């Protein structure tokens, strides 16, 4: 952190000195310069601080990997010959000891020696890269200062730096997305090497509990994901049936009928629902909605489980109402006023204008709200855990207990897990399925947008 602070101070100094030099060379007249003095200052600041800060950040990101590889190469042969899992745990202990964190048990002499070497290497690396970063910032700042000239195209250089910065930000987003996809994909392929894809996508029984010993009963497990997929779709459909009509009708009322004072109060109150933690919705579903549904069902002679898909879907629908309502309201308000006035001028009523003009024109925004709501419902976990349960039942009965894909992912990855068993790797296969579902939703939404979009001059 001290290194970054020094580099930032040096970059600020390069900005001030270069800006002052540009003013001096221009004789106080900015018209004598190709670029304004501030551009000369920014060019010096970016050239001085940019590469140096990037160097220091890269060291901070990869320091533990580099130092860990160096320390691992110097370990005794007895330690390096251990299995990869044991060696990985050993290096984790070394890192904890090097940073001063307790192990909770007595450390071996080899771990203490490796931790001391790790700390020395890390300290030396921090000093080396810190000094190199400061020297690089000073040298580049001096070069930028020397480049200040009335004919120097500093503005073009600064704009090029800005283009590189924006391109880097976009590249980071793309690389992160690609990293997530490939990490899930590779682990899913490992899972499908142990379990047949046909069993996973078409199996009707989900019981991923595998035995520790080969001779233990139930050592195979069942990985049919159809009950999970059915439960996910069932709860999502219930939530959409609740949030869709309420969200759109509330958006129409707020944007077309509500007085301004009422709208200014009602819309923020509705959007508060989006800020309530999902665990609070889970409490509400488990303690209020689910018992109420069960009592009503018993009064009508229906067999309703204490944890049901209907309870989870209703509460989830309440939770995603703001997503549908707020985005639909914004889309309706964005419809050009000329369309409304033209409809009224032709003698249409307000209801006819809303139905035949406003809603078709706002359809892209409404579809975007639905898409966001569906994605939010598919990815919800806490409400399902507390209101629908963990039972992987293959049913479309809303009064029965079901579970979803996200709940099973959390269940499979709770606690210390070894990522070499089908039980643990099944979580990645389920994650890949969710990714595919989201991709399909986006493709369908783009098709609908292109098919029904209204274009106006």
Secondary structure by P-SEA (a helix, b strand, c coil): caaaaaaaaaaaaaaaaaaaaaaaaaccccccccccaaaaaaaaaaaacaaaaaaaaaaaacaaaaaaaaaaaacccccccccaaaaaaaaaaaaaaaacccccccccaaaaaaaaaaaaaaaaaaaaaaaaaaaaaaaaaaaaaaacccccaaaaaaaaaaaaaaaaaaaaaaaaaaaaaaaaaaaaaaaaaaccccccccccccccccccccccccccccccaaaaaaaaaaaaaaaaaaaaaaaaaaaaaaaccccaaaaacaaaaaaccccccaaaaaaaaaccaaaaaaaaaaaaccccccccaaaaaaaaaaaaaaaaaaaaaaaaaaccaaaaaaaaaacccaaaaaaccccccaaaaaaaaaaaaaaaaaacccccccccccccccccccccccccaaaaaaaaacccccccccccaaaaaaaaaaaaaaaaaaaaaaaaaaacccccc
